[in-house]
Amino acid sequence: MTPTPLLSDSATTTQESTTAAARAPTSPRQTAAPATTTPPPAETSGGLDLADPPRRRWVRYLLAALVLLALGAAARFWLAESTPEGPRYKTVTVERGDLVVKVTATGQLQPVTQVDVGTEVSGTIDEVLVDFNDRVTKGQVLARLDPDTFQAKKRQAEAALTLALAGVKEAEATAIETANKLRRVQDLIAKRMSSQEELDTAAGAARRAEAALAVAKAKVEQAQAQLDADSRTLVKSEIRSPIDGTVLKRQVEPGQTVAASLQTPVLFTLAEDLTQMELNVAVDEADVGQVAAGLKAEFTVDAYPNRRFPATITQVRYAPETVNGVVTYAALLSLENDDLSLRPGMTATAEILAREVDDVLLVPNTALRFSPPNANKTAKADNGGLVGMLLPRRAPSSRTATTKEPKSGKGARVWVLREGQPVAVPVATGATDGNLTEILSGDLEPGTEVLVEMERGGAKS
């Protein structure tokens, strides 16, 4: 038999107590005794006790900072790869050359002499003898009014003149009679055979006869004047050309009634000579100081787009013309039209040669308008301290470059590259044709490259 091992009393008692405690129900009012737990041995890493709470927090902060720095560096690297290093500038070369300054103006062609033909008398048009584009000579009949009324008035005036002439003869006879009677009475007075009263009566009759004769002669003149007026009216019933020229307009038809009252009706428009014409253009007030009589010009019309016609300025008028708030001044240009290709009323665009200079220093107007971005603003935008390093921004856009109207005179400047940086060069400007400007003075020489445009990442400013 194998002997059964004997347990000690203390071990048996402990086992029984544990079993009983496990089987016994726990009372709600009964509070369990706190168990005593032995802490595990502290771990170490590189000599640091990670179990120490303050040190653990600082390690976490350090790890978070390292992660943010890594993210910022990655973002900065990505932006640096996607953004160009710096701006690129487009330049042009300053050159010497000739400059032609032209002033552009528009206007209409018109004949040198144009006459509106009307009528001084009223009546009905009996016939029209000319048509559009007909050549006419001075004194040629263009149209006739119905002459019946005018002829009747003339005959009436002739009859009145005849009556007045008869009255003159009657008055002359009376004057002779009274004069003879006065002489007889005077003879009788000399012989003391007549009274003074008879003498006075005879003298008064003679004077009245002389006055009646004068009235009769005045009536003759009056009748003659009326006859002349009626004859002139009859002549005016025929509308004649006052000049040698061409019929541009005909505004009357046979049977039409015309009334010459306060305003004379226009029946025909004549141009004296279409081979000699003029162009009336409107010059803007900003350009009128460059325009003067004697300057040469060229113009085009829509009818002949590939043909340029020469002209010469004959007059620049002082009277202003204001249309919709725009002030212009009229300039007249004379021109030859021998082949009659140009017609009155055509709209023409003229280029007046205002100034011409030879062998001068020229820069494009884009160089005078260009201005690079502000260097101070760009530096501030790039320098953001630690936050700027952690959260970098893209490089400033080329939109910071400004484009202004070119300054004229001594206040203008251009930009050149010196040691890779844009540097302003003050210049004094002269004449300009809208594309190129004359440089009068400044630190520029032929061959100098001036900035006209800035590019960044392929985008133009």
C-alpha atoms as one frame of an Amber mdcrd trajectory, in Angstrom:
protein
   0.000   0.000   0.000   1.097   3.388  -0.799   0.993   5.590   2.225  -1.294
   8.672   1.923   0.561  11.891   2.492  -0.498  13.698   5.563  -1.355  17.417
   5.295  -0.569  19.823   7.967  -3.371  21.320   9.987  -2.728  24.800   8.761
  -2.885  23.855   5.117  -6.101  21.972   5.613  -7.685  24.784   7.429  -6.742
  27.321   4.721  -8.169  25.179   1.932 -11.428  24.706   3.747 -11.747  28.395
   4.496 -11.207  29.313   0.846 -13.812  26.842  -0.327 -16.306  28.062   2.199
 -15.747  31.625   1.269 -16.314  30.835  -2.374 -19.526  29.026  -1.663 -20.930
  31.511   0.862 -23.221  34.212  -0.478 -22.037  37.796  -0.340 -24.044  40.079
   1.785 -24.983  43.419   0.255 -23.909  45.208   3.386 -20.678  43.305   3.487
 -17.689  45.302   2.119 -14.812  43.392   0.545 -11.428  44.097   1.889  -9.074
  45.851  -0.521  -6.753  43.479  -2.197  -3.141  44.265  -2.106  -1.524  44.068
  -5.558   2.149  43.925  -5.969   3.241  46.294  -8.865   5.225  44.788 -11.684
   8.756  45.811 -12.050   9.217  49.174 -13.913  10.368  49.032 -17.547  13.257
  51.128 -18.700  14.138  52.504 -22.136  17.500  54.015 -22.781  17.975  54.778
 -19.158  14.594  56.703 -18.855  11.922  55.577 -16.522   8.768  55.644 -18.709
   6.600  54.825 -15.784   7.187  58.282 -14.382   3.996  60.347 -15.437   5.604
  63.860 -15.926   8.345  62.487 -18.084   5.800  60.503 -20.112   3.867  63.724
 -21.006   6.980  65.532 -22.214   7.891  62.558 -24.387   4.447  62.663 -25.997
   4.750  66.410 -26.705   8.135  65.871 -28.240   6.841  63.105 -30.474   3.895
  65.309 -31.596   6.260  68.185 -32.435   8.454  65.864 -34.433   5.407  64.654
 -36.394   4.294  68.264 -37.161   7.770  69.206 -38.296   7.865  66.171 -40.566
   4.466  67.108 -42.053   5.538  70.734 -42.536   8.746  69.688 -44.231   6.823
  67.366 -46.535   4.324  70.122 -47.400   7.096  72.634 -48.031   8.884  70.159
 -50.247   5.667  69.532 -52.204   4.987  73.248 -52.640   8.589  73.842 -53.625
   8.298  71.154 -56.264   4.966  72.522 -57.593   5.960  76.235 -57.491   8.686
  77.813 -59.669  11.718  79.124 -57.942  11.074  82.743 -58.957   9.617  85.010
 -61.640  10.812  85.023 -65.234  10.746  88.247 -67.201  10.124  88.836 -70.864
  12.290  91.562 -72.348  12.661  93.532 -75.554  15.706  95.279 -76.945  15.961
  99.066 -77.092  16.738 100.131 -80.660  17.258 103.244 -82.728  14.897 103.932
 -85.569  12.480 106.308 -87.263   9.170 107.305 -85.648   6.090 108.514 -87.462
   3.357 110.109 -85.332  -0.085 109.957 -86.905  -3.424 111.359 -85.796  -6.466
 109.347 -86.801  -9.805 111.035 -87.505 -12.991 110.174 -89.340 -15.309 112.297
 -91.451 -17.265 112.547 -94.671 -16.383 113.553 -98.210 -18.155 116.543 -99.703
 -17.856 118.746-102.790 -15.900 121.954-102.491 -18.923 123.936-103.744 -22.423
 122.566-103.231 -25.546 124.632-103.994 -29.164 124.022-103.037 -31.424 125.359
-105.795 -34.921 126.465-104.809 -37.644 128.800-106.052 -38.631 132.316-105.015
 -42.174 132.050-106.365 -45.031 129.727-105.619 -46.825 127.649-108.171 -47.240
 124.242-109.756 -44.347 122.428-111.405 -45.110 122.204-115.108 -42.065 120.190
-116.201 -38.691 118.956-114.903 -35.890 119.026-117.452 -32.947 117.362-115.597
 -32.346 114.213-113.582 -29.785 112.780-111.156 -26.105 112.930-112.233 -26.865
 115.202-115.217 -24.208 117.731-116.131 -25.637 121.245-116.243 -24.301 124.655
-117.208 -24.885 128.024-115.629 -28.258 129.465-116.701 -29.643 126.144-117.951
 -33.369 125.617-117.235 -33.856 122.845-114.680 -37.640 123.034-114.245 -40.616
 125.267-115.113 -43.627 126.374-113.120 -47.034 126.860-114.722 -46.626 130.334
-116.361 -50.303 131.254-116.936 -50.746 133.209-113.709 -47.453 135.022-114.117
 -48.202 135.932-117.748 -51.615 137.338-116.770 -50.043 139.520-114.103 -47.532
 140.769-116.618 -50.230 141.732-119.103 -52.082 143.536-116.320 -48.977 145.475
-115.475 -48.472 146.387-119.126 -52.045 147.743-119.303 -51.495 149.787-116.161
 -48.387 151.267-117.703 -50.269 152.208-120.858 -52.951 153.871-118.756 -50.343
 155.815-116.851 -48.729 157.004-120.042 -52.109 158.244-121.276 -52.566 160.092
-118.018 -49.267 161.835-118.592 -50.382 163.044-121.988 -53.646 164.350-120.514
 -51.793 166.127-117.778 -49.424 167.672-120.280 -52.332 169.024-122.314 -53.936
 170.535-119.244 -50.657 172.089-118.243 -50.235 173.715-121.666 -53.790 175.036
-121.573 -53.478 176.623-118.141 -50.110 178.080-119.022 -51.565 179.833-122.110
 -54.473 181.168-120.125 -52.112 182.573-117.508 -50.169 184.473-120.203 -53.331
 186.049-121.615 -54.459 187.206-118.190 -51.027 188.660-117.567 -51.269 190.611
-120.868 -54.687 191.954-119.926 -53.398 193.011-116.532 -50.671 194.940-118.278
 -53.343 196.796-120.329 -55.431 197.275-117.197 -58.222 195.243-118.792 -58.354
 192.367-116.196 -58.573 192.175-112.454 -56.050 190.808-110.032 -58.500 188.063
-109.046 -58.525 186.645-112.573 -54.733 186.659-112.553 -54.611 184.694-109.322
 -57.122 182.161-110.610 -55.148 181.575-113.798 -51.880 181.196-111.902 -53.386
 178.624-109.518 -54.801 176.603-112.395 -51.404 176.521-114.084 -49.676 175.278
-110.947 -52.304 172.554-110.417 -51.827 171.424-114.002 -48.059 171.110-113.437
 -48.649 169.048-110.290 -51.076 166.780-112.111 -48.458 166.245-114.787 -45.918
 165.242-112.149 -48.414 162.794-110.601 -49.104 161.291-114.009 -45.389 160.771
-114.622 -44.989 159.132-111.185 -47.791 156.758-111.994 -45.960 155.807-115.137
 -42.871 154.941-113.116 -44.979 152.958-110.662 -46.634 151.051-113.473 -43.269
 150.426-115.064 -41.884 149.030-111.775 -44.863 146.736-111.402 -44.380 145.552
-114.955 -40.718 144.838-114.244 -41.635 142.884-111.107 -44.221 140.821-112.909
 -41.818 140.216-115.761 -39.192 139.097-113.254 -41.692 136.764-111.615 -42.458
 135.267-114.995 -38.735 134.727-115.551 -38.397 133.103-112.123 -41.049 130.607
-113.052 -38.177 128.993-114.962 -35.740 127.488-112.417 -32.216 127.806-113.777
 -28.829 126.476-112.661 -26.649 129.046-110.876 -23.368 127.146-111.533 -21.721
 124.674-113.845 -21.879 121.314-112.149 -23.634 118.012-111.584 -27.106 117.301
-110.250 -26.725 115.416-106.971 -30.353 115.514-105.850 -33.706 116.135-107.504
 -36.526 116.615-105.029 -39.389 117.673-107.288 -41.760 116.032-109.751 -44.081
 117.464-112.427 -47.456 118.483-110.996 -46.039 119.135-107.544 -47.064 122.408
-105.887 -44.320 124.475-104.285 -44.964 127.311-101.860 -42.270 129.932-101.332
 -43.200 131.537 -98.042 -40.884 131.936 -95.056 -38.509 129.184 -96.215 -37.463
 128.582 -99.784 -38.176 124.987-100.854 -35.095 123.128-102.138 -35.743 121.506
-105.513 -32.234 120.515-106.678 -28.763 120.063-105.138 -25.830 120.766-107.436
 -22.094 120.132-107.011 -19.813 122.445-108.925 -16.821 120.146-109.599 -16.592
 116.568-108.334 -12.969 116.280-109.418 -12.070 118.673-106.594 -13.438 117.523
-103.246 -12.724 117.975 -99.552 -12.827 115.760 -96.498 -14.322 117.163 -93.302
 -12.961 115.191 -90.322 -13.497 115.551 -86.571 -10.204 115.771 -84.653 -10.306
 114.909 -80.954  -9.422 117.716 -78.560  -6.483 115.661 -77.257  -4.929 115.546
 -80.755  -5.852 118.937 -82.174  -2.599 120.460 -80.877  -0.641 118.248 -83.296
  -2.742 119.151 -86.362  -2.127 122.247 -88.484  -2.786 123.480 -91.995  -0.344
 122.154 -94.575   0.182 118.699 -93.037  -0.053 115.689 -95.320  -2.562 112.921
 -94.753  -3.874 109.705 -96.226  -7.365 108.285 -95.950  -9.324 105.181 -96.855
 -12.981 104.514 -97.627 -14.935 101.294 -97.278 -15.587 101.180-101.027 -11.846
 100.792-101.727 -10.297  99.149 -98.634  -6.970  98.437-100.369  -6.505 101.933
-101.736  -5.070 104.939 -99.899  -5.910 108.451-101.115  -3.573 111.417-100.466
  -4.852 114.682 -99.030  -3.617 117.948 -97.507  -5.040 119.856 -94.548  -6.252
 123.286 -95.642  -7.996 124.472 -92.459  -8.414 123.593 -88.780 -11.435 125.410
 -87.382 -11.531 126.995 -83.941 -15.222 126.366 -83.338 -15.743 123.273 -81.137
 -18.323 120.605 -81.840 -19.660 118.658 -78.837 -21.461 115.344 -79.370 -22.396
 113.214 -76.338 -19.891 115.084 -74.213 -17.004 114.525 -76.664 -15.365 117.723
 -77.938 -13.916 117.696 -81.443 -12.671 120.273 -83.941 -13.345 120.217 -87.675
 -10.412 119.945 -90.076 -10.761 120.280 -93.860  -8.581 118.218 -96.193  -8.389
 118.937 -99.917  -7.990 116.084-102.386  -8.020 115.226-106.080 -10.771 113.030
-107.526  -9.866 112.916-111.198 -11.309 109.440-111.802 -14.531 110.284-109.882
 -14.105 107.161-107.762 -14.895 109.125-104.604 -18.451 110.264-104.051 -20.016
 112.866-101.757 -21.111 111.485 -98.398 -18.582 108.631 -98.208 -17.234 107.968
 -94.713 -13.450 108.170 -94.645 -10.803 107.375 -92.033  -7.839 109.725 -92.289
  -4.332 109.360 -90.871  -2.707 112.766 -90.514   1.094 112.792 -90.511   1.590
 114.980 -87.438   5.301 114.421 -86.845   8.199 112.428 -88.228  11.555 111.954
 -86.433  14.558 110.014 -87.710  17.201 107.936 -85.925  15.942 108.220 -82.339
  16.023 105.823 -79.378  12.758 103.884 -79.208  11.145 101.709 -76.533   7.766
  99.972 -76.723   4.934 101.485 -74.713   4.531  98.159 -72.896   7.914  98.787
 -71.249   6.681 102.153 -69.964   3.494 100.593 -68.637   5.168  97.624 -66.920
   5.947  97.620 -63.193   7.282  94.529 -61.318   5.811  93.353 -57.986   6.761
  95.114 -54.753   9.813  93.440 -53.243   8.910  94.325 -49.623   5.453  92.807
 -49.894   6.887  89.676 -51.433   9.437  89.307 -48.614   6.771  89.688 -45.953
   4.588  87.150 -47.625   7.434  84.615 -47.689   8.651  85.158 -44.103   6.130
  83.740 -41.624   8.420  82.473 -38.808   7.859  79.028 -37.366   4.185  79.027
 -38.420   5.259  79.941 -41.922   7.656  77.034 -41.916   5.020  74.639 -40.603
   2.207  76.019 -42.841   3.989  77.363 -45.907   2.149  79.452 -48.481   2.546
  79.436 -52.223   4.863  81.943 -53.755   3.209  85.267 -54.613   1.366  85.275
 -57.924   2.558  87.284 -60.858  -0.618  89.328 -60.570   1.263  91.599 -58.207
   2.934  93.052 -61.286   1.035  96.149 -62.330   0.328  97.511 -65.789  -0.384
 101.220 -66.012  -0.738 103.790 -68.698   2.686 104.966 -69.892   3.797 108.246
 -68.384   5.046 110.934 -70.677   7.737 113.514 -70.076  10.198 113.279 -67.190
   8.040 111.118 -64.902   8.373 107.956 -66.979  10.579 104.972 -66.203  11.479
 101.548 -67.550  12.781  98.470 -65.781  15.940  96.494 -66.530  17.520  93.390
 -64.944  20.719  93.949 -63.002  22.186  90.996 -61.114  18.915  89.160 -61.626
  16.796  91.875 -59.982  14.523  94.459 -61.700  15.864  98.011 -61.416  13.956
 101.156 -62.419  15.579 103.514 -64.932  14.042 107.034 -65.119  13.678 108.355
 -68.664  12.329 111.426 -70.430   9.969 110.586 -73.281   9.073 112.432 -76.444
   6.809 111.623 -79.369   4.824 108.398 -79.530   2.804 106.619 -82.188   0.855
 104.488 -79.727   3.231 101.532 -79.963   6.717 103.039 -79.688   7.900 106.063
 -77.736  10.909 108.287 -78.317  13.416 108.410 -75.429  14.946 111.868 -75.066
  17.212 111.154 -72.089  17.934 108.407 -69.589  20.430 105.654 -68.778  19.514
 103.603 -71.841  21.578 102.597 -74.813  20.717 100.698 -77.996  20.749  97.000
 -77.207  19.577  97.385 -73.590  17.001  94.787 -72.591  13.948  96.327 -70.887
  11.230  94.396 -69.087   7.782  94.263 -70.671   6.179  91.220 -69.043   6.563
  88.859 -66.080   5.945  85.112 -66.171   5.643  82.643 -63.310   4.946  78.993
 -63.785   4.225  79.568 -67.448   1.586  82.234 -66.674   2.040  85.712 -68.106
   1.367  88.864 -66.197
